[in-house]
C-alpha cells in the first residue's frame, strides 16, 4: 500500500493514511479504472473528483468517487 496523508477537519490535522491498491493521482488515459482513495471502489478516472481530504505530502489530492467526495465516507 502507498502512504498518503488524511486531513481530519475536526482536529485540523493530518494523519498517516494507507491508500487502497489502485489509488491514483493522474492517468494519461482518463478511461483507466482506478480505486477511490477513500472507499477503494473501482471507478473510471474520468468520473473521479480530486479528494479534499486525502493528499500527497505536497497537498495533491487523489482520485475519489462521487459518493466519498460529497461526504458519505469522509470523517468530519
PDB file of N, CA, C and O in Angstrom, chain B, residues numbered from 101:
ATOM      1  N   UNK B 101       0.825  -1.191   0.000  1.00  0.00           N
ATOM      2  CA  UNK B 101       0.000   0.000   0.000  1.00  0.00           C
ATOM      3  C   UNK B 101       0.870   1.256   0.000  1.00  0.00           C
ATOM      4  O   UNK B 101       1.943   1.299   0.601  1.00  0.00           O
ATOM      5  N   UNK B 102       0.379   2.250  -0.680  1.00  0.00           N
ATOM      6  CA  UNK B 102       1.054   3.537  -0.728  1.00  0.00           C
ATOM      7  C   UNK B 102       0.583   4.393   0.443  1.00  0.00           C
ATOM      8  O   UNK B 102      -0.575   4.322   0.855  1.00  0.00           O
ATOM      9  N   UNK B 103       1.479   5.187   0.960  1.00  0.00           N
ATOM     10  CA  UNK B 103       1.152   6.072   2.087  1.00  0.00           C
ATOM     11  C   UNK B 103       0.710   7.437   1.566  1.00  0.00           C
ATOM     12  O   UNK B 103       1.199   7.914   0.542  1.00  0.00           O
ATOM     13  N   UNK B 104      -0.208   8.048   2.278  1.00  0.00           N
ATOM     14  CA  UNK B 104      -0.684   9.395   1.982  1.00  0.00           C
ATOM     15  C   UNK B 104      -0.975  10.068   3.316  1.00  0.00           C
ATOM     16  O   UNK B 104      -0.677   9.522   4.379  1.00  0.00           O
ATOM     17  N   UNK B 105      -1.549  11.238   3.247  1.00  0.00           N
ATOM     18  CA  UNK B 105      -1.982  11.952   4.445  1.00  0.00           C
ATOM     19  C   UNK B 105      -3.471  12.221   4.341  1.00  0.00           C
ATOM     20  O   UNK B 105      -3.983  12.548   3.271  1.00  0.00           O
ATOM     21  N   UNK B 106      -4.160  12.079   5.464  1.00  0.00           N
ATOM     22  CA  UNK B 106      -5.597  12.343   5.502  1.00  0.00           C
ATOM     23  C   UNK B 106      -5.852  13.508   6.447  1.00  0.00           C
ATOM     24  O   UNK B 106      -5.424  13.492   7.602  1.00  0.00           O
ATOM     25  N   UNK B 107      -6.554  14.519   5.943  1.00  0.00           N
ATOM     26  CA  UNK B 107      -6.868  15.694   6.735  1.00  0.00           C
ATOM     27  C   UNK B 107      -8.148  15.439   7.528  1.00  0.00           C
ATOM     28  O   UNK B 107      -9.177  15.070   6.962  1.00  0.00           O
ATOM     29  N   UNK B 108      -8.072  15.639   8.837  1.00  0.00           N
ATOM     30  CA  UNK B 108      -9.228  15.482   9.719  1.00  0.00           C
ATOM     31  C   UNK B 108      -9.707  16.888  10.097  1.00  0.00           C
ATOM     32  O   UNK B 108      -9.022  17.621  10.812  1.00  0.00           O
ATOM     33  N   UNK B 109     -10.887  17.243   9.607  1.00  0.00           N
ATOM     34  CA  UNK B 109     -11.381  18.610   9.801  1.00  0.00           C
ATOM     35  C   UNK B 109     -11.570  18.977  11.264  1.00  0.00           C
ATOM     36  O   UNK B 109     -11.228  20.090  11.665  1.00  0.00           O
ATOM     37  N   UNK B 110     -12.105  18.071  12.068  1.00  0.00           N
ATOM     38  CA  UNK B 110     -12.391  18.393  13.475  1.00  0.00           C
ATOM     39  C   UNK B 110     -11.144  18.829  14.232  1.00  0.00           C
ATOM     40  O   UNK B 110     -11.196  19.758  15.037  1.00  0.00           O
ATOM     41  N   UNK B 111     -10.029  18.163  13.975  1.00  0.00           N
ATOM     42  CA  UNK B 111      -8.793  18.484  14.691  1.00  0.00           C
ATOM     43  C   UNK B 111      -7.877  19.408  13.892  1.00  0.00           C
ATOM     44  O   UNK B 111      -6.890  19.919  14.421  1.00  0.00           O
ATOM     45  N   UNK B 112      -8.208  19.620  12.606  1.00  0.00           N
ATOM     46  CA  UNK B 112      -7.382  20.441  11.713  1.00  0.00           C
ATOM     47  C   UNK B 112      -5.957  19.906  11.613  1.00  0.00           C
ATOM     48  O   UNK B 112      -4.997  20.675  11.560  1.00  0.00           O
ATOM     49  N   UNK B 113      -5.831  18.567  11.588  1.00  0.00           N
ATOM     50  CA  UNK B 113      -4.523  17.923  11.499  1.00  0.00           C
ATOM     51  C   UNK B 113      -4.540  16.830  10.437  1.00  0.00           C
ATOM     52  O   UNK B 113      -5.592  16.325  10.043  1.00  0.00           O
ATOM     53  N   UNK B 114      -3.333  16.484   9.988  1.00  0.00           N
ATOM     54  CA  UNK B 114      -3.160  15.369   9.068  1.00  0.00           C
ATOM     55  C   UNK B 114      -2.731  14.134   9.841  1.00  0.00           C
ATOM     56  O   UNK B 114      -1.988  14.216  10.819  1.00  0.00           O
ATOM     57  N   UNK B 115      -3.217  12.986   9.380  1.00  0.00           N
ATOM     58  CA  UNK B 115      -2.792  11.711   9.939  1.00  0.00           C
ATOM     59  C   UNK B 115      -2.282  10.825   8.802  1.00  0.00           C
ATOM     60  O   UNK B 115      -2.724  10.986   7.664  1.00  0.00           O
ATOM     61  N   UNK B 116      -1.367   9.899   9.076  1.00  0.00           N
ATOM     62  CA  UNK B 116      -0.923   8.965   8.030  1.00  0.00           C
ATOM     63  C   UNK B 116      -2.110   8.129   7.546  1.00  0.00           C
ATOM     64  O   UNK B 116      -3.010   7.807   8.322  1.00  0.00           O
ATOM     65  N   UNK B 117      -2.100   7.786   6.268  1.00  0.00           N
ATOM     66  CA  UNK B 117      -3.220   7.056   5.672  1.00  0.00           C
ATOM     67  C   UNK B 117      -2.673   6.058   4.658  1.00  0.00           C
ATOM     68  O   UNK B 117      -1.831   6.407   3.830  1.00  0.00           O
ATOM     69  N   UNK B 118      -3.151   4.815   4.723  1.00  0.00           N
ATOM     70  CA  UNK B 118      -2.800   3.783   3.746  1.00  0.00           C
ATOM     71  C   UNK B 118      -3.802   3.814   2.605  1.00  0.00           C
ATOM     72  O   UNK B 118      -4.994   3.588   2.813  1.00  0.00           O
ATOM     73  N   UNK B 119      -3.326   4.091   1.415  1.00  0.00           N
ATOM     74  CA  UNK B 119      -4.197   4.130   0.238  1.00  0.00           C
ATOM     75  C   UNK B 119      -4.563   2.720  -0.207  1.00  0.00           C
ATOM     76  O   UNK B 119      -3.754   1.801  -0.079  1.00  0.00           O
ATOM     77  N   UNK B 120      -5.775   2.541  -0.730  1.00  0.00           N
ATOM     78  CA  UNK B 120      -6.107   1.235  -1.312  1.00  0.00           C
ATOM     79  C   UNK B 120      -5.282   1.003  -2.581  1.00  0.00           C
ATOM     80  O   UNK B 120      -4.896   1.959  -3.254  1.00  0.00           O
ATOM     81  N   UNK B 121      -5.018  -0.243  -2.903  1.00  0.00           N
ATOM     82  CA  UNK B 121      -4.312  -0.572  -4.142  1.00  0.00           C
ATOM     83  C   UNK B 121      -5.089  -0.002  -5.324  1.00  0.00           C
ATOM     84  O   UNK B 121      -6.310  -0.145  -5.402  1.00  0.00           O
ATOM     85  N   UNK B 122      -4.377   0.642  -6.235  1.00  0.00           N
ATOM     86  CA  UNK B 122      -5.010   1.203  -7.432  1.00  0.00           C
ATOM     87  C   UNK B 122      -5.407   2.662  -7.296  1.00  0.00           C
ATOM     88  O   UNK B 122      -5.928   3.242  -8.249  1.00  0.00           O
ATOM     89  N   UNK B 123      -5.176   3.280  -6.132  1.00  0.00           N
ATOM     90  CA  UNK B 123      -5.471   4.701  -5.971  1.00  0.00           C
ATOM     91  C   UNK B 123      -4.536   5.493  -6.886  1.00  0.00           C
ATOM     92  O   UNK B 123      -3.397   5.086  -7.115  1.00  0.00           O
ATOM     93  N   UNK B 124      -5.017   6.623  -7.406  1.00  0.00           N
ATOM     94  CA  UNK B 124      -4.247   7.337  -8.413  1.00  0.00           C
ATOM     95  C   UNK B 124      -4.356   8.849  -8.245  1.00  0.00           C
ATOM     96  O   UNK B 124      -5.365   9.377  -7.780  1.00  0.00           O
ATOM     97  N   UNK B 125      -3.291   9.516  -8.637  1.00  0.00           N
ATOM     98  CA  UNK B 125      -3.271  10.980  -8.702  1.00  0.00           C
ATOM     99  C   UNK B 125      -3.622  11.477 -10.091  1.00  0.00           C
ATOM    100  O   UNK B 125      -4.286  12.503 -10.242  1.00  0.00           O
ATOM    101  N   UNK B 126      -3.172  10.739 -11.118  1.00  0.00           N
ATOM    102  CA  UNK B 126      -3.353  11.165 -12.500  1.00  0.00           C
ATOM    103  C   UNK B 126      -3.219   9.965 -13.425  1.00  0.00           C
ATOM    104  O   UNK B 126      -2.447   9.042 -13.167  1.00  0.00           O
ATOM    105  N   UNK B 127      -3.984  10.000 -14.502  1.00  0.00           N
ATOM    106  CA  UNK B 127      -3.877   8.975 -15.544  1.00  0.00           C
ATOM    107  C   UNK B 127      -3.873   9.660 -16.901  1.00  0.00           C
ATOM    108  O   UNK B 127      -4.668  10.570 -17.141  1.00  0.00           O
ATOM    109  N   UNK B 128      -2.992   9.235 -17.781  1.00  0.00           N
ATOM    110  CA  UNK B 128      -2.976   9.802 -19.137  1.00  0.00           C
ATOM    111  C   UNK B 128      -4.218   9.405 -19.908  1.00  0.00           C
ATOM    112  O   UNK B 128      -4.754  10.201 -20.678  1.00  0.00           O
ATOM    113  N   UNK B 129      -4.682   8.169 -19.707  1.00  0.00           N
ATOM    114  CA  UNK B 129      -5.926   7.708 -20.321  1.00  0.00           C
ATOM    115  C   UNK B 129      -7.020   7.833 -19.267  1.00  0.00           C
ATOM    116  O   UNK B 129      -7.055   7.063 -18.307  1.00  0.00           O
ATOM    117  N   UNK B 130      -7.905   8.800 -19.445  1.00  0.00           N
ATOM    118  CA  UNK B 130      -8.933   9.063 -18.438  1.00  0.00           C
ATOM    119  C   UNK B 130      -9.967   7.953 -18.328  1.00  0.00           C
ATOM    120  O   UNK B 130     -10.803   7.990 -17.425  1.00  0.00           O
ATOM    121  N   UNK B 131      -9.935   6.968 -19.219  1.00  0.00           N
ATOM    122  CA  UNK B 131     -10.835   5.819 -19.117  1.00  0.00           C
ATOM    123  C   UNK B 131     -10.235   4.697 -18.277  1.00  0.00           C
ATOM    124  O   UNK B 131     -10.857   3.645 -18.130  1.00  0.00           O
ATOM    125  N   UNK B 132      -9.048   4.896 -17.726  1.00  0.00           N
ATOM    126  CA  UNK B 132      -8.397   3.904 -16.877  1.00  0.00           C
ATOM    127  C   UNK B 132      -9.192   3.700 -15.599  1.00  0.00           C
ATOM    128  O   UNK B 132      -9.659   4.662 -14.989  1.00  0.00           O
ATOM    129  N   UNK B 133      -9.346   2.444 -15.194  1.00  0.00           N
ATOM    130  CA  UNK B 133     -10.038   2.136 -13.944  1.00  0.00           C
ATOM    131  C   UNK B 133      -9.062   2.308 -12.790  1.00  0.00           C
ATOM    132  O   UNK B 133      -7.960   1.761 -12.806  1.00  0.00           O
ATOM    133  N   UNK B 134      -9.481   3.076 -11.788  1.00  0.00           N
ATOM    134  CA  UNK B 134      -8.667   3.313 -10.591  1.00  0.00           C
ATOM    135  C   UNK B 134      -9.515   3.008  -9.365  1.00  0.00           C
ATOM    136  O   UNK B 134     -10.718   2.773  -9.474  1.00  0.00           O
ATOM    137  N   UNK B 135      -8.886   3.012  -8.208  1.00  0.00           N
ATOM    138  CA  UNK B 135      -9.612   2.808  -6.954  1.00  0.00           C
ATOM    139  C   UNK B 135      -9.836   4.150  -6.273  1.00  0.00           C
ATOM    140  O   UNK B 135      -8.939   4.993  -6.239  1.00  0.00           O
ATOM    141  N   UNK B 136     -11.021   4.345  -5.738  1.00  0.00           N
ATOM    142  CA  UNK B 136     -11.310   5.525  -4.938  1.00  0.00           C
ATOM    143  C   UNK B 136     -10.353   5.520  -3.747  1.00  0.00           C
ATOM    144  O   UNK B 136     -10.157   4.489  -3.104  1.00  0.00           O
ATOM    145  N   UNK B 137      -9.762   6.670  -3.462  1.00  0.00           N
ATOM    146  CA  UNK B 137      -8.782   6.735  -2.370  1.00  0.00           C
ATOM    147  C   UNK B 137      -9.418   6.567  -0.997  1.00  0.00           C
ATOM    148  O   UNK B 137      -8.718   6.265  -0.030  1.00  0.00           O
ATOM    149  N   UNK B 138     -10.724   6.756  -0.892  1.00  0.00           N
ATOM    150  CA  UNK B 138     -11.410   6.605   0.398  1.00  0.00           C
ATOM    151  C   UNK B 138     -12.015   5.227   0.587  1.00  0.00           C
ATOM    152  O   UNK B 138     -11.769   4.560   1.592  1.00  0.00           O
ATOM    153  N   UNK B 139     -12.812   4.803  -0.393  1.00  0.00           N
ATOM    154  CA  UNK B 139     -13.562   3.554  -0.236  1.00  0.00           C
ATOM    155  C   UNK B 139     -12.933   2.355  -0.929  1.00  0.00           C
ATOM    156  O   UNK B 139     -13.245   1.211  -0.599  1.00  0.00           O
ATOM    157  N   UNK B 140     -12.043   2.612  -1.896  1.00  0.00           N
ATOM    158  CA  UNK B 140     -11.460   1.521  -2.675  1.00  0.00           C
ATOM    159  C   UNK B 140     -12.327   1.083  -3.842  1.00  0.00           C
ATOM    160  O   UNK B 140     -11.945   0.193  -4.602  1.00  0.00           O
ATOM    161  N   UNK B 141     -13.492   1.704  -3.991  1.00  0.00           N
ATOM    162  CA  UNK B 141     -14.421   1.381  -5.089  1.00  0.00           C
ATOM    163  C   UNK B 141     -13.739   1.644  -6.425  1.00  0.00           C
ATOM    164  O   UNK B 141     -13.032   2.639  -6.582  1.00  0.00           O
ATOM    165  N   UNK B 142     -13.954   0.746  -7.393  1.00  0.00           N
ATOM    166  CA  UNK B 142     -13.386   0.901  -8.734  1.00  0.00           C
ATOM    167  C   UNK B 142     -14.220   1.917  -9.520  1.00  0.00           C
ATOM    168  O   UNK B 142     -15.444   1.810  -9.601  1.00  0.00           O
ATOM    169  N   UNK B 143     -13.529   2.904 -10.096  1.00  0.00           N
ATOM    170  CA  UNK B 143     -14.172   3.951 -10.895  1.00  0.00           C
ATOM    171  C   UNK B 143     -13.263   4.284 -12.068  1.00  0.00           C
ATOM    172  O   UNK B 143     -12.066   3.996 -12.029  1.00  0.00           O
ATOM    173  N   UNK B 144     -13.825   4.891 -13.116  1.00  0.00           N
ATOM    174  CA  UNK B 144     -13.009   5.420 -14.195  1.00  0.00           C
ATOM    175  C   UNK B 144     -12.415   6.731 -13.705  1.00  0.00           C
ATOM    176  O   UNK B 144     -13.088   7.519 -13.041  1.00  0.00           O
ATOM    177  N   UNK B 145     -11.155   6.956 -14.037  1.00  0.00           N
ATOM    178  CA  UNK B 145     -10.504   8.186 -13.592  1.00  0.00           C
ATOM    179  C   UNK B 145     -11.310   9.403 -14.032  1.00  0.00           C
ATOM    180  O   UNK B 145     -11.401  10.385 -13.296  1.00  0.00           O
ATOM    181  N   UNK B 146     -11.890   9.347 -15.216  1.00  0.00           N
ATOM    182  CA  UNK B 146     -12.683  10.453 -15.747  1.00  0.00           C
ATOM    183  C   UNK B 146     -13.890  10.782 -14.872  1.00  0.00           C
ATOM    184  O   UNK B 146     -14.377  11.912 -14.896  1.00  0.00           O
ATOM    185  N   UNK B 147     -14.371   9.825 -14.112  1.00  0.00           N
ATOM    186  CA  UNK B 147     -15.550  10.028 -13.258  1.00  0.00           C
ATOM    187  C   UNK B 147     -15.163  10.401 -11.827  1.00  0.00           C
ATOM    188  O   UNK B 147     -16.026  10.485 -10.953  1.00  0.00           O
ATOM    189  N   UNK B 148     -13.889  10.622 -11.588  1.00  0.00           N
ATOM    190  CA  UNK B 148     -13.438  10.891 -10.224  1.00  0.00           C
ATOM    191  C   UNK B 148     -13.377  12.391  -9.929  1.00  0.00           C
ATOM    192  O   UNK B 148     -13.423  13.232 -10.826  1.00  0.00           O
ATOM    193  N   UNK B 149     -13.272  12.680  -8.648  1.00  0.00           N
ATOM    194  CA  UNK B 149     -13.082  14.036  -8.140  1.00  0.00           C
ATOM    195  C   UNK B 149     -11.744  14.063  -7.423  1.00  0.00           C
ATOM    196  O   UNK B 149     -11.245  13.018  -7.005  1.00  0.00           O
ATOM    197  N   UNK B 150     -11.154  15.246  -7.275  1.00  0.00           N
ATOM    198  CA  UNK B 150      -9.913  15.380  -6.522  1.00  0.00           C
ATOM    199  C   UNK B 150     -10.257  15.462  -5.047  1.00  0.00           C
ATOM    200  O   UNK B 150     -10.979  16.363  -4.622  1.00  0.00           O
ATOM    201  N   UNK B 151      -9.745  14.529  -4.270  1.00  0.00           N
ATOM    202  CA  UNK B 151     -10.069  14.462  -2.848  1.00  0.00           C
ATOM    203  C   UNK B 151      -9.661  15.738  -2.117  1.00  0.00           C
ATOM    204  O   UNK B 151      -8.590  16.296  -2.351  1.00  0.00           O
ATOM    205  N   UNK B 152     -10.535  16.178  -1.236  1.00  0.00           N
ATOM    206  CA  UNK B 152     -10.247  17.342  -0.392  1.00  0.00           C
ATOM    207  C   UNK B 152      -9.584  16.923   0.913  1.00  0.00           C
ATOM    208  O   UNK B 152      -9.135  17.771   1.684  1.00  0.00           O
ATOM    209  N   UNK B 153      -9.522  15.609   1.165  1.00  0.00           N
ATOM    210  CA  UNK B 153      -9.031  15.129   2.453  1.00  0.00           C
ATOM    211  C   UNK B 153      -7.820  14.207   2.373  1.00  0.00           C
ATOM    212  O   UNK B 153      -7.062  14.109   3.339  1.00  0.00           O
ATOM    213  N   UNK B 154      -7.624  13.537   1.257  1.00  0.00           N
ATOM    214  CA  UNK B 154      -6.530  12.577   1.143  1.00  0.00           C
ATOM    215  C   UNK B 154      -5.549  13.080   0.094  1.00  0.00           C
ATOM    216  O   UNK B 154      -5.881  13.190  -1.086  1.00  0.00           O
ATOM    217  N   UNK B 155      -4.318  13.387   0.554  1.00  0.00           N
ATOM    218  CA  UNK B 155      -3.333  14.072  -0.273  1.00  0.00           C
ATOM    219  C   UNK B 155      -1.959  13.425  -0.192  1.00  0.00           C
ATOM    220  O   UNK B 155      -1.681  12.579   0.658  1.00  0.00           O
ATOM    221  N   UNK B 156      -1.112  13.866  -1.121  1.00  0.00           N
ATOM    222  CA  UNK B 156       0.324  13.599  -1.021  1.00  0.00           C
ATOM    223  C   UNK B 156       0.883  14.579   0.010  1.00  0.00           C
ATOM    224  O   UNK B 156       0.167  15.458   0.489  1.00  0.00           O
ATOM    225  N   UNK B 157       2.145  14.427   0.343  1.00  0.00           N
ATOM    226  CA  UNK B 157       2.795  15.366   1.264  1.00  0.00           C
ATOM    227  C   UNK B 157       2.843  16.780   0.678  1.00  0.00           C
ATOM    228  O   UNK B 157       2.967  17.758   1.415  1.00  0.00           O
ATOM    229  N   UNK B 158       2.744  16.882  -0.647  1.00  0.00           N
ATOM    230  CA  UNK B 158       2.760  18.182  -1.315  1.00  0.00           C
ATOM    231  C   UNK B 158       1.365  18.789  -1.452  1.00  0.00           C
ATOM    232  O   UNK B 158       1.215  19.881  -2.001  1.00  0.00           O
ATOM    233  N   UNK B 159       0.349  18.091  -0.958  1.00  0.00           N
ATOM    234  CA  UNK B 159      -1.010  18.627  -0.985  1.00  0.00           C
ATOM    235  C   UNK B 159      -1.812  18.312  -2.227  1.00  0.00           C
ATOM    236  O   UNK B 159      -2.857  18.924  -2.450  1.00  0.00           O
ATOM    237  N   UNK B 160      -1.357  17.374  -3.044  1.00  0.00           N
ATOM    238  CA  UNK B 160      -2.094  16.991  -4.248  1.00  0.00           C
ATOM    239  C   UNK B 160      -3.087  15.896  -3.887  1.00  0.00           C
ATOM    240  O   UNK B 160      -2.710  14.878  -3.307  1.00  0.00           O
ATOM    241  N   UNK B 161      -4.346  16.102  -4.227  1.00  0.00           N
ATOM    242  CA  UNK B 161      -5.391  15.158  -3.874  1.00  0.00           C
ATOM    243  C   UNK B 161      -5.464  13.962  -4.809  1.00  0.00           C
ATOM    244  O   UNK B 161      -5.198  14.073  -6.006  1.00  0.00           O
ATOM    245  N   UNK B 162      -5.830  12.817  -4.242  1.00  0.00           N
ATOM    246  CA  UNK B 162      -6.010  11.586  -5.006  1.00  0.00           C
ATOM    247  C   UNK B 162      -7.415  11.521  -5.594  1.00  0.00           C
ATOM    248  O   UNK B 162      -8.304  12.263  -5.177  1.00  0.00           O
ATOM    249  N   UNK B 163      -7.610  10.628  -6.569  1.00  0.00           N
ATOM    250  CA  UNK B 163      -8.915  10.430  -7.201  1.00  0.00           C
ATOM    251  C   UNK B 163      -9.889   9.812  -6.199  1.00  0.00           C
ATOM    252  O   UNK B 163      -9.556   8.863  -5.489  1.00  0.00           O
ATOM    253  N   UNK B 164     -11.090  10.369  -6.161  1.00  0.00           N
ATOM    254  CA  UNK B 164     -12.106   9.933  -5.207  1.00  0.00           C
ATOM    255  C   UNK B 164     -13.445   9.799  -5.926  1.00  0.00           C
ATOM    256  O   UNK B 164     -13.744  10.586  -6.824  1.00  0.00           O
ATOM    257  N   UNK B 165     -14.253   8.811  -5.542  1.00  0.00           N
ATOM    258  CA  UNK B 165     -15.554   8.623  -6.170  1.00  0.00           C
ATOM    259  C   UNK B 165     -16.525   9.725  -5.718  1.00  0.00           C
ATOM    260  O   UNK B 165     -16.282  10.413  -4.726  1.00  0.00           O
ATOM    261  N   UNK B 166     -17.604   9.873  -6.445  1.00  0.00           N
ATOM    262  CA  UNK B 166     -18.583  10.918  -6.155  1.00  0.00           C
ATOM    263  C   UNK B 166     -19.178  10.792  -4.757  1.00  0.00           C
ATOM    264  O   UNK B 166     -19.336  11.793  -4.059  1.00  0.00           O
ATOM    265  N   UNK B 167     -19.506   9.581  -4.348  1.00  0.00           N
ATOM    266  CA  UNK B 167     -20.104   9.362  -3.029  1.00  0.00           C
ATOM    267  C   UNK B 167     -19.183   9.846  -1.914  1.00  0.00           C
ATOM    268  O   UNK B 167     -19.623  10.541  -0.999  1.00  0.00           O
ATOM    269  N   UNK B 168     -17.920   9.484  -1.991  1.00  0.00           N
ATOM    270  CA  UNK B 168     -16.965   9.891  -0.952  1.00  0.00           C
ATOM    271  C   UNK B 168     -16.684  11.390  -1.016  1.00  0.00           C
ATOM    272  O   UNK B 168     -16.568  12.050   0.017  1.00  0.00           O
ATOM    273  N   UNK B 169     -16.576  11.917  -2.216  1.00  0.00           N
ATOM    274  CA  UNK B 169     -16.269  13.339  -2.365  1.00  0.00           C
ATOM    275  C   UNK B 169     -17.336  14.205  -1.700  1.00  0.00           C
ATOM    276  O   UNK B 169     -17.027  15.219  -1.073  1.00  0.00           O
ATOM    277  N   UNK B 170     -18.568  13.801  -1.842  1.00  0.00           N
ATOM    278  CA  UNK B 170     -19.649  14.594  -1.270  1.00  0.00           C
ATOM    279  C   UNK B 170     -19.997  14.190   0.152  1.00  0.00           C
ATOM    280  O   UNK B 170     -21.054  14.560   0.663  1.00  0.00           O
ATOM    281  N   UNK B 171     -19.105  13.426   0.801  1.00  0.00           N
ATOM    282  CA  UNK B 171     -19.161  13.301   2.228  1.00  0.00           C
ATOM    283  C   UNK B 171     -19.576  12.035   2.902  1.00  0.00           C
ATOM    284  O   UNK B 171     -19.452  11.938   4.123  1.00  0.00           O
ATOM    285  N   UNK B 172     -20.067  11.046   2.175  1.00  0.00           N
ATOM    286  CA  UNK B 172     -20.560   9.848   2.867  1.00  0.00           C
ATOM    287  C   UNK B 172     -19.466   9.135   3.635  1.00  0.00           C
ATOM    288  O   UNK B 172     -19.720   8.633   4.730  1.00  0.00           O
ATOM    289  N   UNK B 173     -18.246   9.072   3.094  1.00  0.00           N
ATOM    290  CA  UNK B 173     -17.177   8.306   3.721  1.00  0.00           C
ATOM    291  C   UNK B 173     -16.137   9.161   4.451  1.00  0.00           C
ATOM    292  O   UNK B 173     -15.266   8.624   5.136  1.00  0.00           O
ATOM    293  N   UNK B 174     -16.222  10.463   4.312  1.00  0.00           N
ATOM    294  CA  UNK B 174     -15.226  11.336   4.931  1.00  0.00           C
ATOM    295  C   UNK B 174     -15.525  11.541   6.415  1.00  0.00           C
ATOM    296  O   UNK B 174     -16.672  11.756   6.806  1.00  0.00           O
ATOM    297  N   UNK B 175     -14.475  11.470   7.233  1.00  0.00           N
ATOM    298  CA  UNK B 175     -14.605  11.747   8.656  1.00  0.00           C
ATOM    299  C   UNK B 175     -14.548  13.245   8.859  1.00  0.00           C
ATOM    300  O   UNK B 175     -13.654  13.906   8.330  1.00  0.00           O
ATOM    301  N   UNK B 176     -15.465  13.780   9.599  1.00  0.00           N
ATOM    302  CA  UNK B 176     -15.503  15.238   9.824  1.00  0.00           C
ATOM    303  C   UNK B 176     -15.438  15.522  11.296  1.00  0.00           C
ATOM    304  O   UNK B 176     -15.457  16.684  11.702  1.00  0.00           O
TER     305      UNK B 176
END
